[in-house]
Amino acid sequence: MPSSGQVQWRWYDPEWEPEENDSPEYFGVDAPMSGFQLEFLERNNDPLLILQTGVGAGKTRVAAWSIVLKMLDGWRVLAIAQNSKALKNVLYRDILKILMTIMPDYRPDRYYNKTDGHIGMPPEFGDACCDGGTDENPSGILGYTEYDGVVFDEASRICLEMRNNAEDRNRGKGIVPWVRYLSSPNMEQPEMWFADECQKHPDCVIHATSLDNEFTTEEYKARLKERYVEGSDLYNQQVLGLIVEGDGTDAVFLRAVLQNSMNIPFNDRFAATMYCAIGVDCARFGDDNTVICIRFGYWCGDALKVLHGRDSYEISDAMDDFYMLARARRVVVRRENIDMAYGSGVVDVRREKGHRNVNEVGFGDGPADKEHYLNVRAELYFRAKAWFNGGGIIRDEKLAEELRAQRYQIIKENKFKLVDKDIIKDFLGRSPDRSDAFVLTFYGGGPKADLVNVSVDEIVSERTGNRGNTPRKRVGKKFATR
């Protein structure tokens, strides 16, 4: 049972104002905070509160404080994060740091069970605790019950199933619903429920930009403006924390085109080609994955393989499996295109095995079509774009998600440039390995070997609605796979 909320902030000065003093005091501990963080905590008894921010604004810190305040008040709180690393290495770390700061006798070795993800409290706080769940396993919290409140960190990256499962835990005799959503709006949420909540409950929304963090330097804020290009949709989302609906003017792939691709019924004619290509995005040992993709003409529906912790020989063996698939379909593998970043060893193994059609591809290298693209990476993604417009088919949801996340800029001389890969990783919460492997299948043979180019004029026409979102029909050999 939650108490009446007797634990409150204590200020140095009853008339404390953010612009007049550095920070408030809590239990005699200096706790510097930005103005929007203080507003969020001052409303800690509101049943529903939403914090919508830009990146790096300080939302996780205020989420941790919000949870700690309720634990000090005897509450059982359920914390939801995107994955176990975000939960334990970021949110839990801040919670424990705050508890040890305001309660010098607090012992994490006694009250924190890292395996179970359970943060407990000393006996005088009753059943107070914080348990956690992640979007990686939405059903993992179904056995939990009777939590006084739920906090969602990076809410826009939490799927609807997890959101519903978590809020169902906020129940029990005498418990009043208490929910906190904190997030930087993501370009492609698994569900649009976060944006819907912001629109339905405007009085419950506290908004803050990345520039509102009083504890980051002006140099850092200047880098944000340069990195995300001030005035772009990307800047509005990531720095200003705004929710940009639809595709955004800088999206490489239109949502409608990708959805159409996922829904086209398979027909043998889509895979009727004499040649196919393999793309491999290699990863070093660690958390990243190696992805192998094979594309048969306009069909790429059953040909993605994700590997983890494999060496060059094991990756090569997995590529041989795709050779067997091509042979079964009586199709010749024309090219093996391997990302040179971590793929040099795989290239060596393939060549040792006698494969002559192996290409080591540098995404940052100069493109075949120097008129339209800054580098190979931009060229390959726009070749893939033309492939979809020509009727290409995929079936992998995560591949579609990674493609939707891609954003571009038009730089001097009207050349296309994709936004930095690190930015896309921030959006997705993972590296876009699937999409990189997929677009590698379009490398080789010059600018018109696989597909026609996508011009700046076409993009402008597409964005203004003059063409519409329906895929173009293939025209003779113009879209033929070489």
Secondary structure, 3 states (H helix, E strand, C coil): CCCCCCCCCECCCCCCCCCCCCCCEECCEECCCCHHHHHHHHCCCCCEEEEEECCCCCHHHHHHHHHHHHHHCCCEEEEEECCHHHHHHHHHHHHHHHHHHHCCCCCHHHHEECCCCEEECCHHHCCCEEEEEECCCHHHHCCCCCCCEEEEECHHHCCHHHHHHHHHCCCCCCCCCCEEEEECCCCCCCCCHHHHHHHHCHHHEEEECHHHCCCCCHHHHHHHHHHHCCCCHHHHHHCCCCCCCCCCCCECCCHHHHHHHHHCCCCHHHHCCCEEEEEEECCCCCCCCEEEEEEECCEECCCEEEECCCCHHHHHHHHHHHHHHHHHCCCEEEEEEEECCCCHHHHHHHHHCCCCCEEEECCCCCCCCCCCECCHHHHHHHHHHHHHHCCCEECCHHHHHHHHCCEEEEEHHHEEEECCHHHHHHHHCCCCHHHHHHHHCCCCCCCCCCCCCCCHHHHHHHHCCCCCCCCCCCCHHHHCCC
